């Protein structure tokens, strides 16, 4: 018995094909959200699932295997929002890479203190 | 199934249908051998003795080897029945027995994962399919075990001379444990308990030896809060006061103090058995279990589940 092989074999069932990304990339994460709503007509609580896109910059990639997560930051109505996604979670429909950047760090927590102008200066778009 | 001796593999995580993460520990066991069955009439109580982990036959102590004598008798009987009913298997075994070249024979055994004890038993008891049950008894088994011991030494020497790898004769005797149970009728001497026997069980208790932490102080061992790190404080990780003065004039019994921590038998109760992967002999258990990866653990059906 090989320890690592056994663990990998179990993780294999959950690992999906996702595009390659790195810190600094702007990604759009499509999350499946379940909402419970009260229907006035039928007078019943109804469950509804829809797909909610969330777009922002990857500022941190953590872990490996099924436990891999990304931290995605965006500025929404002037307020910084950071969400952590387990990328192989079944609630994540897909991940698209919108824009690529080439930052000089692996963890970009310093962007929290940057203004928009400084951001533009620091992050130049990477063109293939 | 009452219990099983397994090996902790390591931890990972899986997602359930709702997308929630479940932390899991993998527990591996290729099958536990039923070494002895104790009954009320014979021993005053009823229990099952199971063993796991290969040990070379020449390394096993004599009293334990004696236990194996009876169990192996049963196992050889039932296994031979299987071999003689399957023509392909039978021809394979006989062809290996006829093979004169030592290196080739060992290679064949390794390739087909053949049990050397069964192989030699066909040769030793001069079995032809009609009368093998008569030639197998306690007396002849004793001689057979002596023969095996001699053979183990012989084969090892030969392999060393030729400089090749040798298949040792193993018996599952690394770890032996006894478990009490009222009903022993469903257990058969010399048969195996597998992970698939836990199919209907939802909650398990797991016993293992926790990781040793050596001489640990109160913060690690008892979860004391400790003092401030800075602002001129000189009190960081000390236990502080351990009692009053003249009255009572002693330290109360059971006062939590530094000392040896870990490396003790720990049982975690009511852990959820998430899944069983039969063809890989693996159980998935929710949450953490005691000990380092590779440690022996005992998996039991939950005793105190509500």
Interface residues (C-beta under 8 A of the other chain):
Chain A: X1 X3 X6 X7 X9 X10 X11 X13 X14 X32 X65 X66 X67 X86 X88 X89 X90 X91
Chain B: X7 X9 X10 X12 X13 X14 X15 X17 X18 X19 X21 X24 X26 X28 X30 X277 X280 X281 X282 X284 X293 X294
